[in-house]
Amino acid sequence: MTQPRKTIGLLFGGRSAEHEVSKLSAANVFRALNPERYDIVLIGIGRDGRWLLCDTGNGAGRGARSLAIPEGAPQVALLPGGDGEMIVLDGKASSRSLRLDAIVPVLHGPNGEDGTVQGLLQLANVPYVGSGVMGSAAGMDKDIAKRLLRDSGIPVVPFLPLTTRNRMDYRAAVDVLGTTDLFIKPANMGSSVGVSCATSADEFARACEHAFRYDGKLLVERSITGAREIECSVLEDASGEVRASPLGEIVPASSHGFYSYDAKYIDADGALLRIPAELSAGQVRKIQDLAIETFKVLSCEGLARVDFFVDPNREEGLFVNEVNTLPGFTAISMYPKLWEAGGLSQQELMEVLLGHAIARHEHRNGLALV
């Protein structure tokens, strides 16, 4: 029996420094959604925060490298409690509406990956892919995530949170973290936006000011000399089974020093991706188990990518670096590449994620209200 077609909203862009990365990711997700099963509605969030209905033929088609958000596109709004009903606000006396069966948020960074959009989608009573409000918020804030993981016995790199009202100078940070080599990063940002390393007081001051451009809170972390950067994709299906992918390794080019924004998206030779990572079977199992445990501790749902540091100079040198609850889906992104290495195509991956979203939605709607 042929299944009825579903209408899927693809949400991308956003008020975030990762706006352009989101458009790259969304283009890949658009291609991965089976056109024989789904009608796709493209919803671009402009840098001003407005939700706009994008024409798939206006520079945002299935073959595009990056989805476009055309100037002058009609604004749209989801109805609270509307079961996926979306009103098109085109300035006419009689507005038209669309009904969405599910939404795939392909948003990176603040105002998209941090629980804000997830809360809106829940209020609209529409199924959506990915973690809920709690998992999204906890995973986005690196300070909160590391505290939760540390208190659960999961190893994390020693760190200090700083805010615009609670600053610390370089010498004090060195004394607490026990090294002169420090990483400074915004607490609520991804794609290595705003990340710098510092080995002196002047570099530290500049790095903090740079990170504070993007967030009111930042993390200062101990740098691990020679650390290997290992990544693991985690996936939850409609039955609630959580599994981990084969592992990959990021080897940044020496010219970058670490996996910076430029190394990821600007320099074509900025990093080497090794899939699978060259690790022993025991190391692979341990990292996969820790990835799943991390996923559960932070209340993640659907998907996440868990990033690790492996210190080759220490026997117990394995640390969770960070968690991405809406990981990149660009042409170079590890999340889909690792699942492809595990035998799951991007189209199959999207089927699993949508299946999980719809099953979770049905479960939530079945819960008692009184």
Summary of the structure (lengths in Angstrom):
residues: 370
radius of gyration: 20.8
end to end distance: 38.2
largest distance: 69.0
contacts: 1265
relative contact order: 0.14
helix: 30%
strand: 27%
